[in-house]
């Protein structure tokens, strides 16, 4: 199958959408599909284009060997201080710069055009490319970008701009042959965007349960040793430091444990909010700030924690599903998440961690204190987290099922059965 993947974020970005799109593209190519990717240079979560890509105008990264995607990089403007308006310009810069490359791909005649949101600005071009070539079209939603922009205050709610944006979102989303998203609640949200139940499916992010796994009791940990944290109870936040994360709760939480010598906080990552967070904790002796870590150090980092922290801004828990949760669960450590009851995030965390309302500092402190004082509870919740990850988040399981859906969409007749039979012999 010839698959054209179209999205803003891609490998070698280490977190978020780029990580999953990159792994999906590589996996599909390794299964014998012809895969091309139209994307931007890596810039996330630092909001700075990586040094080796800064000179980039357009660039083609050809597959070095069979079984690898061919990647087309398009120019991108990245604001130094992202805001509502500058984010829009940033997204539009990729949408416009990628048009000629997407037009060129129509000569290749893809059989499936697979668009990834964010950014939703790729949707019109993806639909046109599919229409011109007769390909099937698929929109995969990692974030409900339009709702998030208005709900989190990046753009003003309730005015003409909000109404126009929602109408355009519904119009383009409903035009795809298939839509998918990463949680059951978000699948339900597709109905409000004009997508029928027969066209919307669940395509969750996965965890690498083989690479990220609980460390053996007593095993040495590089981070604990390097930071002199052996014997401490470590509370870790690791991931993007942006507007949707609700990270403003972290500094007061660390301050509330300032006089508990058993406890230390580690905040690891990059993003627009990081400079502000650094200022908030600059005088805290019980906080260590770390840069974003490479994939080969992720397991050691996640195992350095006794307790993981997963704050989210109020209203974000059903608009986005934090991908970092998969690594947390795979590590077999409990998590404290801030989310309203009934949200998808709350459903997953329940029984595998503790849930507190967003922006409730008192409840967050109480949850942290409860886990700090109860190693038995930490162990019980961590075991449940690992069990959930193994049963539900296996990369091979998730991608094999989605590949089957792709084949059924593109080849709905006997050819689909022949291909799936070949897949069964292969896998």
Secondary structure by P-SEA (a helix, b strand, c coil): cbbbbbccccccccccaaaaaaaaaaaaaaaccbbbbbbccccccccccccccccccccccccccccbbbbbbbbbbbbccccaaaaaaaaaaaaaaaaaaaaaaccccccbbbbbcccccaaaaaaaaaaaacbbbbbbbccaaaaaaaaacccccccaaaaaaaaaaaaaaaaccbbbbccaaaaaaccccccccccccccccccccccccccccccccaaaaaacccccbbbbbbccccccccccaaaaaaaaacccccbbbbbbbbccaaaaaaaaacccccbbbbccccccaaaaaaacccbbbbbbcccccccccccaaaaaaaacbbbbbbcccccaaaaaacccbbbbccccaaaaaaaaaaaaacaaaaaaaaaaaaaaaaacccaaaaaaaaaaaaaaaacccaaaaaaaaaaaaac
